[in-house]
Amino acid sequence: MKIRSLSALCIVLMMTILSACSTADSQAQSAEQANVELTTVKKVALDTTYDLSGTLAASDEYPVSFEINGTVEDVRGSVGDTVKQGELLANLDPADLQLKISDAAQAAQQAQAGISSAQATLKSAQGGLSKAQASKQSAAAGVAAANAKVESARAAERGVTDGARSQQKNQAINAVNKAQTTYNQNKIEADRASTLYQNGLLTKQEYEQAQTAVEVAEQSLNDAKQQLSLLQEGASASDRASAASAVKEAQAGVQSAETGIQQANAEVEQAQAAIAQAQAGVEQAQASYQQAIVAQKEAALSLSRTTLKSSVSGVILEKDISSGQTISAGTPVFTIGKVNQLKVLLPIADQELKNWKVGQKISINLYDQVRTGTVKKLYPATNKNTGSINAEVVIANPQQDWKPGQVVKASQQATGRTGIAVPASAVISTSNNPYVFVNQKGKAVKKTVQIGELYNNQYEIKSGLQVGDQIVSSGADRLMNGDVLQVQKGQ
């Protein structure tokens, strides 16, 4: 009885152990199933083996730098940021430049005031010159008048000193005779007029006119006799002294007038010097004003350069700037790249260069993604270390999902054909009927395929799959038909 009980216990223990082992195997199988990866079938270029590789780079790169020295106040751009042309990236501390602008503006105001003052001084000096020139002209006229007076006085003095000439005496005698004749005629007319007036034949006015005429004729006769007497007797001592005094007085007038013209000349020279000095002051003030304006413009220009903006639209590839950093003009602090188109340099063996040409289509592979690139140019010189020649290939990157710095493989499109290809790891070929597992509603469904040649670690699928099918690309060797797919996280 004890033996049967012991046997039963052993059977229970063995069943328990087998059950535990079965559970462990099931758990291990589930863990393996959770490690599968999926990929979507698509049409690709069926090319030769990828035997070239290179690093992606932006099609164009633009270094961005400040145009002036300064201390960085703020930085906005970061590596990987997409920026537009004209977008602010960083700026320098503008305090010093703002102070320079203020100082320059103040200097310009002061210079402008100096110009106004100098122009007023110049105008005053020009007025002084006009006044001095007028005085000079007046003094010159005075000198001329004084000289004329001297000549007249000297002529009079000579006349007094030399006495009357015979011609003058004869003229005086003739004047007396003429005056005597006129008096006699007027006397006869006056006597006749008196008789007629007494007889009532003339008016009183006519009588008085006749009497006045005889009186005037008598006075003229007396004057002529007196002038003749003077000429016959000659000049008296007092006449001579008076004439000499007149000459001296006239000469003194000349000296006074000459002194006046000297003073006027001095005043003109002083006024001209004042004008020259005032003009120099105006020019100096204008020069100071221009310097201040130039300084103000330069400071304003420098102030505008304290902001750093992107010169193009693109992505920030490099950044070498931080707040508080002292920057030198011209030192690149950002590198902006255009990544909607990328390029890669492929090293071509010298002997294979004949198979390459500009415009040729090249397949570029990145993580099972294949794009078509175009040979843009072939470099003219070989690489010093390898002897190869670089071919620059450009690749469209409209989604910007490929990044500069990623390593890609490349091949020439030798066949020019396209078709369906899947990773070699997805094909199970243990028999003459290779197959893959297709994801259908979360389960692994075995599907037989006809494979072609191997291209770039991918099998060409001639039949059995369609574009858009989702297959197990990793972990297929651990699956059974109908297994529930546990897709690896991240897919």
LINRAWO-V883713 format. One record per helix or strand of 2 or more residues. SS is the DSSP state (alpha for helix, beta for strand). FROM is the first residue (numbers start at 1). TO is the last residue. Records with the same first field share a line. If there is no record, write none. Layout:
SS=FROM-TO, FROM-TO
//
This chain:
alpha=2-33, 95-162, 166-198, 204-233, 237-304, 350-355, 424-426, 476-478
beta=36-40, 43-46, 52-55, 57-65, 70-75, 82-83, 88-92, 307-309, 314-319, 326-327, 332-348, 361-366, 369-382, 389-396, 407-412, 417-423, 435-440, 443-448, 450-455, 458-463, 470-474
//
